[in-house]
Structure formats: C-alpha cells, structure tokens
Amino acid sequence: MLTERAAELDAADALAHVRDRFLLPEGVVYLDGNSLGALPAAVPAAVEDAVRRQWGVDLIRSWNGNGWWDAPIRVGDALGRLLGAAPGQVVVGDSTSVQLFNTLVAAARLRPGRRLLLTDPDHFPTDQYIADSVGRLLGLEVRRVPARDAAAALAAYGADVAVAAYAPVDYRTGELYDMAALTAAAHGAGALAHWDLCHAAGALPVGLDAIGADFAVGCGYKYLSGGPGAPAFAYVAQRHQADFDHPVTGWHGHAEPFAMSGAYAPAPGVARARIGTPPLLSLLALEAALTAYDGVEMADVRAKGTSLTGFFQECADALLDGLGFTAVTPRDPARRGSQVSLRHPEAYPLVAALTARGVIGDMRAPDLLRFGFNALYVTHADVLHAVRELHDIATTGAHRAPEFQQRPTVT
Ligand SMILES: *Cc1c(COP(=O)(O)O)cnc(C)c1O
C-alpha cells in the first residue's frame, strides 16, 4: 500500500528532474539537508575553476575580470529570487551569527528610544546569545516571548519594542509560524521585524518584499546546499537602506573603497551592508549551488516539501505506532516547515543505528529525532525507506548495540 503510494507520488513529482542536479552517494537516503545540504553537481567544476583558473592564473585580476568584487551582491540577487526579494536588497558574506549581529544592531538603531528587543525563548542558541549581547551593547532589555504569543505581546506592549527577532521555522520541531502576521504585528506596534531564515531559505517561499519584512538573515549551507561553511546572507529592505547604520563598518561597505579614505562613508544601497573581503571560494561554490534552483519555483518546492513531510507522518502513523515515538511536528501542512521531528527517549541510538544503515537524519538533545526534507533531491520512496528502517531498528532493538550508545561531540 505505502509502496504504491510512494511510487504514485514520485511519478507525479514536478521536481523529479532536479534530483539529477545533485551528487548523492549511492545507497544513502539523506534527510539532513536542513543541517548540511547535499553536494550540487555544478559545484565541483565551479570550485575547480575558481581555484585553478581564477586564483591560479588570473590572480589579482580576478577582482574585476572574474567578477569577484561584485560577487556578494550578484549572489545576493540570485538568492533574492528564492526569498521573494527584488534585486539590490540581499548581500552574501560572513556567517549567520555575524550577519545577525550586524542587522540586529542596525535594526535597533532605527528605533531609538524603544527599550525592548523581543525574541523567542526557543530561538536557535546563537540568535539568543547575540540578542543578549546586542541588548547589553545598546541598553535594550531582551524579552523572550514564544513565537506563537509574539503578536499578542506586540499588541499589549508594542510601543516599547524596537525589534521583534524570530525564525519562521522552529529548528527543533519544524513548526512553521505565520511570518506575514508577525511582521504586521511588529509594524502595528511601530517595531521592526527581523527574521532568521536558516530553516526556511530554499525550502519554502518567504516573500520578504510581499510581507514587508525589514531585515532577514540566513545561512547558505542548509537547504540552499552551498557547502560546509557557505557564507550567510543579509536582507535589508530597500526602504531602510539609506538609514542603515551598520555596526561593523568595514571597507567593502564604503562608498569609495579604493579612495582609501580614513573616514567611513557608507556606500549607497545594500552595498553598505558589506563588511570586508568575503570568503570567495565558498561564495563561488554557493553561487554554483544556487543553479540547482534554475527554472524552479519556490511554490513547487513548497508543494513537494509538504508532500514529503506529510507522507513521512503517514508512514510513521502506519509503521511506528506503539514503539515509543511521539509526533511533535504539526499535522497541518500550513503549520510545518520542511522537517518532521519525533520524540523518543532513545533518540540518539536510534539515529546512530539509522545512519549506520545509510539513512542520515540527526537528533537534538535530549530526545528529538529530526528529519529534514530537501524537495530538490529527496523522494517519497526515500521517505518510506527511512521509516521502514526506523521501524525495523525499533522492533528488533538494533539500536541497543554498544556502538550506538556513545554520543560524539558533534551530533
Ligand atoms: C543553523 C542556524 C544558525 C547557524 O549560525 P552560524 O553562524 O551559521 O553557525 C543560526 N541560526 C539559526 C536559526 C540556525 O538554524
């Protein structure tokens, strides 16, 4: 029954041809693209060219001749298409953590006199640490309000709020929040909306311009498959660019970087969000990775993503019942990202045993098994295979073997 259903769903898959744009290892079902995306087929040749020809032969001439100088904004514009951002609002470089710091400070500086920075107690740790640091730096109180209560909090004491900093997708549970509603609630209070799109970029449409988002950041190595350490992006809505007062005023954001002036004068437009020399090899790898989205609409990515997550839930209902698992991800497709998490007291050994069988997911302490579904390369057959293996492990107790008990430092 489930086998036929998987085959039917895969036969109707509008993105089936896109899977060939990835180099997937034989015999592996990869459900961890929400942590490190798989390798896009266009990347190795692009990196080879960047190293051997651009660096090796063209050398310093590459800044102009091979478009190195323009890369942060060129790649930002390519990414903007996937984020619903018109050109000239996205810049790529540095890590998510750095981009978070820069845009949070800049956002707070646009709302002087307001004393609160609202963020989620369930936000990814780096987002909370940086919010706290920005709070100390600018004299703001960081108030933690869960995403589901944020709109009500903004209505209640919003006049004190400078910035509301949230993620549309909970990285643990995969729950998806209403970005448009929260953005509107922030604006209703006169505050700014700051979004961390790490678990949304490349997985679902976020329509930054359409919802009127103010600032957004996100990493390049999760669903976007830009590779380990891929640079992150920052979105600065056009209407804020003229007043965008960046805390890390590096020379690449200067109006005339090669005038070598001793005084900072910000570049016009989103270029002022640049900092310093970007990690070009990684940036060019990300640029090549994004070609996997050529001709692909985010609406189709979203449709397939909800189909994959829904099918996973269906398979889990049928095959994992009575084995100690608890579903934690919403059933309503409108309320979940491209991820499904299950709770189980033996989460780590179960994930380790699955990995040993070539089904790669991950876990988050203490008891969450996490499965991310990149619609560009995961199939419904993969989903069924993964749940069948999990069923087999849990019923036979294969995960109780000693080699699956010791958690490594990085899980
Ligand atoms: C993955 C992730 C990060 C990672 O930050 P880095 O600086 O790239 O290490 C930050 N925030 C969220 C919400 C994430 O999911």
Ligand as a Chemical Component Dictionary entry (heavy atoms), coordinates in Angstrom:
data_LIG
# 
_chem_comp.id                   LIG 
_chem_comp.type                 NON-POLYMER 
_chem_comp.pdbx_formal_charge   0 
_chem_comp.three_letter_code    LIG 
# 
loop_
_chem_comp_atom.comp_id 
_chem_comp_atom.atom_id 
_chem_comp_atom.alt_atom_id 
_chem_comp_atom.type_symbol 
_chem_comp_atom.charge 
_chem_comp_atom.model_Cartn_x 
_chem_comp_atom.model_Cartn_y 
_chem_comp_atom.model_Cartn_z 
_chem_comp_atom.pdbx_ordinal 
LIG C1 C1 C 0 21.876 26.952 11.606 1  
LIG C2 C2 C 0 21.433 28.178 12.299 2  
LIG C3 C3 C 0 22.357 29.176 12.657 3  
LIG C4 C4 C 0 23.825 28.971 12.410 4  
LIG O1 O1 O 0 24.605 30.097 12.604 5  
LIG P1 P1 P 0 26.094 30.092 12.021 6  
LIG O2 O2 O 0 26.637 31.415 12.354 7  
LIG O3 O3 O 0 25.977 29.832 10.549 8  
LIG O4 O4 O 0 26.833 28.974 12.667 9  
LIG C5 C5 C 0 21.864 30.332 13.233 10 
LIG N1 N1 N 0 20.541 30.498 13.455 11 
LIG C6 C6 C 0 19.636 29.548 13.127 12 
LIG C7 C7 C 0 18.185 29.789 13.360 13 
LIG C8 C8 C 0 20.052 28.359 12.560 14 
LIG O5 O5 O 0 19.175 27.419 12.248 15 
# 
loop_
_chem_comp_bond.comp_id 
_chem_comp_bond.atom_id_1 
_chem_comp_bond.atom_id_2 
_chem_comp_bond.value_order 
_chem_comp_bond.pdbx_ordinal 
LIG C1 C2 SING 1  
LIG C2 C3 SING 2  
LIG C2 C8 DOUB 3  
LIG C3 C4 SING 4  
LIG C3 C5 DOUB 5  
LIG C4 O1 SING 6  
LIG O1 P1 SING 7  
LIG P1 O2 DOUB 8  
LIG P1 O3 SING 9  
LIG P1 O4 SING 10 
LIG C5 N1 SING 11 
LIG N1 C6 DOUB 12 
LIG C6 C7 SING 13 
LIG C6 C8 SING 14 
LIG C8 O5 SING 15 
# 
